[in-house]
Amino acid sequence: MSCLSSSGSEEEDENIDSYRKGGYHAVRVGDSFAGGRYIAQRKLGWGEFSTVWLAYDCRSSRYVALKIQKSAPQFTQAALHEIEVLSSVADGDPSNSKYVVRLVDQFKHTGPNGQHLCMVLEFLGDSLLRLIKYSHYKGLELNKVRKICKCILIGLDYLCTENLV
Protein backbone atom coordinates (compact mmCIF):
# COMPACT_ATOMS: atom_id res chain seq x y z
CA MET A 1 0.00 0.00 0.00
CA SER A 2 1.26 3.44 -0.85
CA CYS A 3 0.17 6.20 1.47
CA LEU A 4 3.22 8.38 0.99
CA SER A 5 3.34 11.21 -1.44
CA SER A 6 5.86 11.12 -4.24
CA SER A 7 8.06 13.45 -2.24
CA GLY A 8 8.15 11.09 0.75
CA SER A 9 7.71 14.01 3.13
CA GLU A 10 5.51 13.12 6.09
CA GLU A 11 3.77 16.49 6.34
CA GLU A 12 2.49 15.99 2.81
CA ASP A 13 0.89 12.59 3.43
CA GLU A 14 -2.78 11.86 3.74
CA ASN A 15 -4.03 10.32 6.98
CA ILE A 16 -3.47 6.55 6.99
CA ASP A 17 -6.70 6.18 9.00
CA SER A 18 -8.60 7.32 5.90
CA TYR A 19 -7.71 4.03 4.18
CA ARG A 20 -10.90 2.29 5.33
CA LYS A 21 -14.46 1.60 4.14
CA GLY A 22 -15.73 4.79 2.56
CA GLY A 23 -12.22 6.20 2.33
CA TYR A 24 -9.22 6.15 0.03
CA HIS A 25 -8.27 3.24 -2.22
CA ALA A 26 -4.76 1.93 -1.53
CA VAL A 27 -2.65 2.03 -4.69
CA ARG A 28 0.74 0.53 -5.42
CA VAL A 29 2.97 1.59 -8.27
CA GLY A 30 2.21 -0.80 -11.11
CA ASP A 31 -1.45 -1.35 -10.16
CA SER A 32 -3.75 -1.42 -13.17
CA PHE A 33 -7.19 0.14 -13.58
CA ALA A 34 -10.05 -0.05 -16.07
CA GLY A 35 -9.22 -3.53 -17.29
CA GLY A 36 -5.50 -2.83 -17.54
CA ARG A 37 -5.81 0.37 -19.57
CA TYR A 38 -4.21 2.61 -16.90
CA ILE A 39 -1.06 1.69 -14.95
CA ALA A 40 -0.18 3.68 -11.79
CA GLN A 41 3.31 5.22 -11.99
CA ARG A 42 3.64 7.56 -8.97
CA LYS A 43 1.47 9.61 -6.67
CA LEU A 44 0.98 13.20 -7.75
CA GLY A 45 -0.90 14.28 -4.66
CA TRP A 46 -3.96 13.97 -2.51
CA GLY A 47 -6.84 15.98 -1.15
CA GLU A 48 -9.65 15.49 1.32
CA PHE A 49 -11.75 13.75 -1.36
CA SER A 50 -9.21 11.78 -3.40
CA THR A 51 -5.70 10.76 -4.31
CA VAL A 52 -4.23 11.58 -7.72
CA TRP A 53 -1.76 9.36 -9.54
CA LEU A 54 0.36 9.71 -12.63
CA ALA A 55 -0.75 6.79 -14.77
CA TYR A 56 0.21 5.44 -18.15
CA ASP A 57 -2.64 5.02 -20.62
CA CYS A 58 -1.79 1.85 -22.53
CA ARG A 59 -4.39 2.60 -25.20
CA SER A 60 -3.18 6.10 -26.13
CA SER A 61 0.48 5.62 -25.09
CA ARG A 62 0.49 8.80 -23.00
CA TYR A 63 0.55 9.82 -19.36
CA VAL A 64 -2.62 10.91 -17.58
CA ALA A 65 -3.66 12.00 -14.11
CA LEU A 66 -5.80 9.33 -12.44
CA LYS A 67 -7.99 10.79 -9.70
CA ILE A 68 -9.39 8.13 -7.37
CA GLN A 69 -12.24 9.43 -5.23
CA LYS A 70 -12.94 8.18 -1.71
CA SER A 71 -15.76 5.63 -1.82
CA ALA A 72 -18.31 7.15 0.61
CA PRO A 73 -21.49 8.41 -1.13
CA GLN A 74 -20.82 12.12 -0.49
CA PHE A 75 -17.45 11.87 -2.25
CA THR A 76 -18.99 10.00 -5.18
CA GLN A 77 -21.63 12.73 -5.44
CA ALA A 78 -18.94 15.43 -5.47
CA ALA A 79 -17.07 13.56 -8.21
CA LEU A 80 -20.23 13.27 -10.32
CA HIS A 81 -20.66 17.04 -10.06
CA GLU A 82 -17.02 17.58 -11.07
CA ILE A 83 -17.50 15.28 -14.07
CA GLU A 84 -20.59 17.27 -15.06
CA VAL A 85 -18.66 20.56 -14.89
CA LEU A 86 -15.67 19.18 -16.82
CA SER A 87 -17.99 17.75 -19.48
CA SER A 88 -19.65 21.17 -19.85
CA VAL A 89 -16.24 22.77 -20.23
CA ALA A 90 -15.24 20.33 -22.96
CA ASP A 91 -18.53 20.86 -24.82
CA GLY A 92 -18.07 24.65 -24.75
CA ASP A 93 -14.37 24.62 -25.61
CA PRO A 94 -13.79 22.01 -28.34
CA SER A 95 -10.49 23.63 -29.38
CA ASN A 96 -9.17 23.33 -25.80
CA SER A 97 -8.02 26.96 -25.80
CA LYS A 98 -9.39 28.02 -22.41
CA TYR A 99 -6.78 26.42 -20.13
CA VAL A 100 -9.17 24.15 -18.24
CA VAL A 101 -8.11 20.54 -17.66
CA ARG A 102 -9.72 17.90 -19.91
CA LEU A 103 -11.62 14.89 -18.65
CA VAL A 104 -10.30 11.94 -20.68
CA ASP A 105 -12.29 9.08 -19.15
CA GLN A 106 -14.22 8.00 -16.08
CA PHE A 107 -14.90 4.60 -14.55
CA LYS A 108 -15.67 2.84 -11.28
CA HIS A 109 -13.09 0.76 -9.47
CA THR A 110 -14.03 -1.68 -6.73
CA GLY A 111 -11.54 -2.30 -3.94
CA PRO A 112 -11.53 -3.43 -0.32
CA ASN A 113 -12.73 0.00 0.85
CA GLY A 114 -15.70 0.17 -1.54
CA GLN A 115 -16.47 1.36 -5.03
CA HIS A 116 -14.44 4.39 -6.09
CA LEU A 117 -15.38 6.75 -8.89
CA CYS A 118 -12.25 7.47 -10.92
CA MET A 119 -11.59 10.36 -13.27
CA VAL A 120 -8.86 10.30 -15.87
CA LEU A 121 -7.62 13.81 -16.63
CA GLU A 122 -5.02 15.10 -19.02
CA PHE A 123 -1.65 15.29 -17.27
CA LEU A 124 -0.59 18.92 -17.23
CA GLY A 125 2.76 18.56 -15.49
CA ASP A 126 4.17 18.95 -12.04
CA SER A 127 2.53 20.90 -9.24
CA LEU A 128 3.71 24.38 -8.32
CA LEU A 129 5.10 22.97 -5.07
CA ARG A 130 7.20 20.46 -6.99
CA LEU A 131 8.48 23.20 -9.32
CA ILE A 132 9.46 25.31 -6.32
CA LYS A 133 11.27 22.33 -4.77
CA TYR A 134 13.16 21.79 -8.06
CA SER A 135 14.43 25.37 -7.75
CA HIS A 136 15.59 24.65 -4.17
CA TYR A 137 12.85 26.96 -2.85
CA LYS A 138 14.26 29.97 -4.71
CA GLY A 139 10.91 30.56 -6.43
CA LEU A 140 10.05 30.65 -10.09
CA GLU A 141 11.30 33.03 -12.75
CA LEU A 142 9.01 36.02 -13.22
CA ASN A 143 8.24 35.13 -16.85
CA LYS A 144 7.05 31.66 -15.75
CA VAL A 145 4.89 33.16 -13.01
CA ARG A 146 3.34 35.53 -15.57
CA LYS A 147 2.59 32.67 -17.99
CA ILE A 148 1.05 30.56 -15.23
CA CYS A 149 -1.07 33.47 -13.97
CA LYS A 150 -2.24 34.30 -17.50
CA CYS A 151 -3.38 30.71 -18.08
CA ILE A 152 -5.18 30.61 -14.72
CA LEU A 153 -6.95 33.91 -15.43
CA ILE A 154 -8.03 32.84 -18.94
CA GLY A 155 -9.41 29.59 -17.51
CA LEU A 156 -11.18 31.37 -14.66
CA ASP A 157 -12.64 33.97 -17.04
CA TYR A 158 -14.01 31.16 -19.21
CA LEU A 159 -15.54 29.35 -16.22
CA CYS A 160 -17.17 32.60 -15.03
CA THR A 161 -18.45 33.47 -18.52
CA GLU A 162 -20.05 30.03 -18.76
CA ASN A 163 -21.50 30.37 -15.22
CA LEU A 164 -19.61 27.27 -14.08
CA VAL A 165 -18.19 29.04 -11.00
Backbone bond lengths (Angstrom), bond angles and torsions (degrees), N, CA, C in turn:
res aa  C-N    CA-C-N  psi(-1)  N-CA   C-N-CA  omega(-1)  CA-C   N-CA-C  phi
1 M - - - 1.453 - - 1.517 108.51 -
2 S 1.311 115.23 137.29 1.458 119.59 177.92 1.512 109.75 -112.11
3 C 1.303 115.73 112.42 1.463 120.81 176.56 1.510 110.43 -113.24
4 L 1.296 117.51 -3.16 1.461 121.28 -178.04 1.510 109.93 -91.35
5 S 1.290 115.51 144.54 1.452 120.06 175.43 1.523 108.83 -71.06
6 S 1.322 115.29 166.86 1.455 119.46 -178.89 1.519 112.03 -62.66
7 S 1.318 117.09 -21.18 1.458 119.29 -179.79 1.521 111.75 -82.63
8 G 1.353 116.47 -20.26 1.453 120.52 -179.21 1.512 113.64 76.63
9 S 1.304 118.47 5.41 1.453 122.29 -178.72 1.516 109.87 -84.94
10 E 1.333 116.88 126.65 1.453 120.83 -173.73 1.517 113.53 -61.31
11 E 1.320 119.48 -36.07 1.454 120.09 -177.99 1.522 111.94 -69.89
12 E 1.298 117.85 -8.52 1.454 121.30 179.61 1.522 112.20 -104.58
13 D 1.321 118.38 9.56 1.452 121.63 -176.47 1.515 111.59 -95.30
14 E 1.327 115.16 145.98 1.448 119.69 173.78 1.527 109.06 -72.80
15 N 1.312 116.69 162.81 1.457 122.46 -177.79 1.525 110.34 -71.53
16 I 1.313 117.41 122.49 1.466 122.20 -179.23 1.524 111.61 -59.32
17 D 1.337 116.84 -27.82 1.468 120.81 179.02 1.525 112.08 -66.92
18 S 1.313 117.71 -15.43 1.464 121.09 179.13 1.527 112.41 -82.04
19 Y 1.321 117.25 -2.65 1.462 122.02 174.20 1.521 107.62 -89.42
20 R 1.345 114.89 79.01 1.466 122.77 -177.33 1.523 107.68 -154.18
21 K 1.330 117.28 178.19 1.469 121.33 176.89 1.525 108.98 -51.91
22 G 1.314 115.71 130.15 1.456 120.62 -179.01 1.516 113.93 85.34
23 G 1.323 116.98 -7.04 1.458 121.29 -175.66 1.517 113.83 -106.62
24 Y 1.330 113.96 -150.79 1.464 121.35 -178.17 1.526 111.89 -65.82
25 H 1.327 115.26 156.83 1.461 122.44 170.70 1.529 107.60 -97.56
26 A 1.312 116.70 127.65 1.472 120.79 178.22 1.529 109.28 -73.33
27 V 1.313 115.74 129.35 1.464 122.24 -177.70 1.514 108.87 -123.69
28 R 1.310 115.63 139.69 1.467 122.22 171.79 1.524 107.83 -113.41
29 V 1.312 115.88 147.53 1.461 119.77 173.55 1.526 107.32 -56.23
30 G 1.315 116.52 131.94 1.456 122.01 -178.65 1.518 114.02 98.10
31 D 1.338 117.39 -12.65 1.470 119.86 176.37 1.521 109.12 -62.12
32 S 1.341 115.19 144.65 1.461 119.83 178.94 1.525 110.54 -109.59
33 F 1.322 115.16 153.90 1.460 123.07 -177.84 1.519 109.18 -136.34
34 A 1.326 115.20 157.62 1.471 122.26 177.28 1.529 111.09 54.62
35 G 1.318 115.24 53.67 1.460 120.12 177.01 1.510 114.32 66.16
36 G 1.318 117.23 27.74 1.461 121.79 178.25 1.516 114.47 91.87
37 R 1.327 117.14 0.65 1.473 119.15 -178.68 1.522 112.49 -67.11
38 Y 1.349 117.68 -40.21 1.461 122.07 -176.10 1.523 110.11 -113.36
39 I 1.328 116.95 131.66 1.462 122.90 -179.78 1.533 108.62 -117.72
40 A 1.343 116.25 121.48 1.470 121.50 -179.32 1.526 110.50 -65.59
41 Q 1.341 116.32 131.51 1.463 122.64 -178.34 1.531 112.47 -108.51
42 R 1.338 116.81 -49.99 1.467 121.48 177.23 1.523 108.61 -163.94
43 K 1.318 115.34 156.03 1.458 119.32 179.31 1.526 109.41 -76.60
44 L 1.331 114.78 132.61 1.459 120.58 175.50 1.517 111.14 -91.70
45 G 1.332 116.29 -32.30 1.455 119.43 -179.08 1.512 111.67 170.19
46 W 1.315 113.78 -171.05 1.462 119.58 -179.12 1.520 108.78 -155.47
47 G 1.306 114.50 160.80 1.454 121.79 175.76 1.516 108.45 -143.46
48 E 1.287 116.87 -177.50 1.464 121.16 -178.55 1.523 111.75 -62.87
49 F 1.349 117.50 -26.67 1.461 120.79 -175.29 1.525 113.83 -101.79
50 S 1.334 118.48 -18.26 1.465 119.36 -170.03 1.527 112.44 -163.24
51 T 1.334 113.96 168.86 1.459 121.11 165.88 1.529 106.63 -113.45
52 V 1.327 116.48 154.02 1.459 121.21 -179.48 1.523 108.25 -126.95
53 W 1.316 114.86 131.16 1.459 122.19 -175.71 1.519 111.26 -122.60
54 L 1.318 116.16 142.27 1.451 120.62 166.60 1.520 105.13 -74.21
55 A 1.319 116.26 127.66 1.464 120.27 -179.48 1.521 108.83 -132.55
56 Y 1.316 114.92 154.77 1.457 120.60 176.66 1.517 107.87 -100.67
57 D 1.325 116.16 127.00 1.459 122.44 177.69 1.527 107.59 -90.03
58 C 1.324 115.69 106.21 1.469 120.56 -176.60 1.528 112.19 -66.55
59 R 1.314 117.85 -25.13 1.460 121.09 -179.20 1.528 111.33 -75.74
60 S 1.333 117.31 -44.17 1.471 120.11 -176.60 1.529 112.96 -98.38
61 S 1.337 116.88 -5.96 1.470 122.26 -178.37 1.530 112.02 57.32
62 R 1.333 115.76 45.23 1.463 120.04 176.77 1.529 109.03 -143.25
63 Y 1.324 114.52 165.66 1.461 120.06 178.04 1.523 109.99 -89.62
64 V 1.324 114.78 145.51 1.460 122.51 179.78 1.524 108.64 -136.29
65 A 1.320 115.64 167.09 1.462 121.36 172.75 1.527 107.03 -101.45
66 L 1.315 116.39 121.27 1.461 123.06 -179.19 1.522 108.45 -102.71
67 K 1.315 116.20 111.62 1.465 122.29 -178.10 1.525 107.97 -101.18
68 I 1.339 116.06 116.85 1.461 121.75 -176.48 1.524 108.41 -109.49
69 Q 1.319 115.32 108.78 1.457 122.35 -176.05 1.528 110.74 -73.47
70 K 1.329 117.29 149.01 1.461 120.50 169.22 1.530 107.57 -58.10
71 S 1.340 116.95 156.50 1.459 119.85 -171.14 1.525 115.94 -90.59
72 A 1.322 119.53 -9.96 1.470 120.72 179.51 1.536 109.71 -63.06
73 P 1.339 117.19 149.20 1.475 120.96 -175.15 1.529 114.90 -54.07
74 Q 1.320 118.52 -38.54 1.473 119.37 -178.08 1.528 111.77 -66.14
75 F 1.325 117.20 -30.39 1.470 120.20 178.27 1.526 110.52 -76.39
76 T 1.331 115.99 -37.31 1.463 120.31 175.54 1.523 109.73 -62.03
77 Q 1.322 116.82 -43.27 1.466 121.61 179.19 1.528 110.78 -61.20
78 A 1.320 116.99 -42.88 1.468 120.85 178.24 1.527 110.61 -62.77
79 A 1.331 116.96 -39.95 1.464 120.97 179.30 1.525 110.97 -66.17
80 L 1.326 117.09 -39.57 1.465 120.26 178.04 1.529 110.58 -61.87
81 H 1.319 116.58 -38.80 1.470 120.44 176.89 1.536 110.35 -65.36
82 E 1.324 116.59 -42.79 1.470 120.42 178.60 1.522 110.69 -61.78
83 I 1.327 116.82 -41.31 1.468 121.24 178.11 1.528 110.14 -62.19
84 E 1.322 116.50 -41.32 1.466 121.27 178.45 1.530 110.70 -61.18
85 V 1.323 116.91 -45.09 1.466 121.09 179.57 1.529 110.25 -64.50
86 L 1.327 117.20 -47.21 1.467 120.12 -178.70 1.525 111.66 -64.43
87 S 1.321 117.48 -34.44 1.467 120.89 176.29 1.526 110.53 -66.53
88 S 1.331 117.10 -39.98 1.468 121.11 176.79 1.524 110.85 -63.07
89 V 1.313 116.20 -40.80 1.468 120.85 178.38 1.521 110.01 -60.76
90 A 1.321 116.86 -47.24 1.466 120.91 -178.51 1.527 111.00 -63.11
91 D 1.335 116.84 -40.34 1.466 120.34 179.52 1.524 111.36 -63.79
92 G 1.329 116.97 -36.77 1.461 121.37 -177.39 1.512 114.58 -87.73
93 D 1.322 117.08 -7.67 1.467 121.04 -177.12 1.527 109.90 -137.85
94 P 1.340 117.14 63.41 1.474 119.10 -176.07 1.530 114.12 -61.91
95 S 1.332 117.52 -24.49 1.469 119.91 -179.94 1.522 112.33 -84.24
96 N 1.341 116.92 -5.16 1.469 122.56 178.94 1.530 111.39 57.45
97 S 1.329 115.81 45.42 1.464 120.40 -177.70 1.521 113.31 -104.49
98 K 1.327 118.07 3.48 1.462 120.83 -172.88 1.525 113.99 -103.54
99 Y 1.303 117.86 9.00 1.469 122.02 173.62 1.527 113.29 59.65
100 V 1.322 116.12 41.64 1.460 121.45 173.34 1.526 106.76 -119.60
101 V 1.320 116.45 132.02 1.460 121.64 -175.42 1.530 111.34 -54.84
102 R 1.315 116.52 145.69 1.464 123.61 -179.38 1.517 111.20 -96.52
103 L 1.329 114.96 135.39 1.457 121.93 170.63 1.522 107.13 -83.07
104 V 1.336 116.71 120.00 1.457 122.38 -177.70 1.525 110.77 -90.91
105 D 1.333 116.11 -39.82 1.464 121.04 -172.91 1.523 107.85 -162.83
106 Q 1.313 115.90 166.18 1.457 122.26 172.44 1.525 108.10 -149.04
107 F 1.308 115.97 149.14 1.463 120.55 178.92 1.516 108.75 -163.68
108 K 1.326 115.60 168.98 1.461 121.35 176.09 1.518 108.47 -106.83
109 H 1.317 115.44 141.63 1.463 121.86 179.18 1.526 108.08 -127.63
110 T 1.309 116.21 124.92 1.459 120.64 179.92 1.517 109.65 -97.98
111 G 1.327 115.53 129.36 1.459 122.19 178.22 1.515 109.88 -137.18
112 P 1.313 117.31 -174.53 1.467 121.14 -177.41 1.530 113.81 -63.42
113 N 1.326 117.98 -20.04 1.467 120.85 -179.03 1.527 112.98 -99.32
114 G 1.330 116.89 5.37 1.459 121.08 177.82 1.514 112.15 124.38
115 Q 1.328 114.61 -167.78 1.459 120.78 179.30 1.530 109.01 -96.24
116 H 1.316 115.27 124.85 1.464 122.40 -175.10 1.525 109.55 -109.46
117 L 1.317 116.03 129.46 1.453 120.20 172.23 1.526 107.20 -80.10
118 C 1.312 116.15 130.27 1.470 121.61 -177.28 1.522 109.48 -118.55
119 M 1.313 115.04 138.08 1.457 121.78 175.22 1.523 108.11 -115.99
120 V 1.302 115.37 135.56 1.459 121.02 174.68 1.522 106.27 -106.77
121 L 1.324 115.45 120.52 1.460 122.08 -176.89 1.524 109.60 -117.59
122 E 1.316 115.98 154.87 1.459 117.71 174.43 1.531 107.90 -61.02
123 F 1.321 115.71 141.77 1.466 120.40 178.16 1.518 107.82 -86.34
124 L 1.327 115.27 119.33 1.465 120.45 -175.37 1.517 114.04 -98.00
125 G 1.322 117.35 -7.68 1.457 119.92 -179.69 1.507 111.42 121.69
126 D 1.301 115.15 -172.48 1.457 120.80 -176.89 1.522 112.03 -70.72
127 S 1.320 115.16 159.36 1.461 121.83 176.83 1.528 109.74 -72.41
128 L 1.323 115.42 162.48 1.468 119.50 176.53 1.523 110.87 -61.08
129 L 1.325 117.09 -38.54 1.464 120.17 178.59 1.527 110.68 -59.84
130 R 1.322 116.70 -44.22 1.462 119.86 179.73 1.531 110.69 -64.42
131 L 1.326 117.53 -39.85 1.470 120.31 177.68 1.522 111.11 -62.72
132 I 1.324 116.47 -40.72 1.469 120.36 178.09 1.526 110.28 -65.22
133 K 1.323 117.59 -39.68 1.467 120.53 177.65 1.526 110.71 -63.61
134 Y 1.355 117.12 -39.50 1.464 120.61 178.08 1.521 111.29 -59.70
135 S 1.331 116.51 -31.34 1.468 120.13 -179.62 1.529 111.42 -89.96
136 H 1.337 116.67 14.50 1.468 122.83 -179.15 1.528 111.07 56.31
137 Y 1.332 114.76 40.67 1.471 123.40 176.27 1.530 113.15 63.15
138 K 1.324 116.58 24.78 1.469 120.22 177.57 1.526 111.57 -89.60
139 G 1.319 116.80 -0.92 1.462 120.71 -179.63 1.513 111.51 88.05
140 L 1.305 114.99 179.23 1.458 121.52 -179.03 1.521 109.97 -103.61
141 E 1.322 115.55 154.84 1.461 120.54 176.67 1.526 108.83 -63.09
142 L 1.317 116.42 145.98 1.458 121.98 -176.37 1.528 111.87 -57.27
143 N 1.332 117.81 -39.77 1.470 119.37 -179.24 1.531 111.04 -64.80
144 K 1.336 118.13 -34.07 1.467 120.79 176.70 1.523 110.71 -69.76
145 V 1.312 116.40 -41.03 1.471 120.51 177.96 1.526 109.53 -61.29
146 R 1.315 117.56 -42.89 1.471 121.49 179.04 1.528 111.00 -61.75
147 K 1.339 116.71 -44.78 1.471 120.42 179.78 1.525 110.93 -62.95
148 I 1.322 116.52 -43.99 1.467 120.83 179.53 1.524 110.04 -62.71
149 C 1.318 116.97 -46.83 1.473 121.21 -179.87 1.528 111.10 -61.73
150 K 1.325 117.11 -41.38 1.464 120.59 179.63 1.525 110.35 -61.57
151 C 1.319 117.40 -44.92 1.469 120.89 179.12 1.528 111.19 -62.53
152 I 1.324 116.39 -43.44 1.469 120.77 179.17 1.528 110.00 -61.44
153 L 1.326 117.08 -44.87 1.465 120.50 -177.94 1.526 112.22 -67.50
154 I 1.332 117.89 -37.91 1.469 120.60 176.60 1.530 109.55 -63.76
155 G 1.329 116.40 -44.56 1.461 120.30 178.54 1.515 112.04 -62.86
156 L 1.320 117.09 -44.33 1.464 121.49 179.84 1.530 111.16 -65.40
157 D 1.327 116.67 -40.93 1.462 120.38 177.14 1.530 110.39 -59.93
158 Y 1.315 116.60 -43.49 1.467 120.65 178.76 1.529 110.82 -62.28
159 L 1.325 117.24 -46.26 1.468 120.68 -179.98 1.527 111.28 -61.87
160 C 1.329 117.08 -39.15 1.474 120.92 177.96 1.528 110.90 -68.19
161 T 1.333 116.78 -44.53 1.465 121.36 179.43 1.527 111.11 -58.88
162 E 1.314 116.59 -37.44 1.470 121.66 -179.66 1.529 112.47 -86.90
163 N 1.329 116.87 5.31 1.477 122.61 -178.42 1.529 112.68 56.32
164 L 1.316 116.05 38.49 1.467 121.21 178.22 1.519 111.68 -95.51
165 V 1.329 117.10 -13.70 1.476 122.11 172.61 1.517 108.54 -135.79
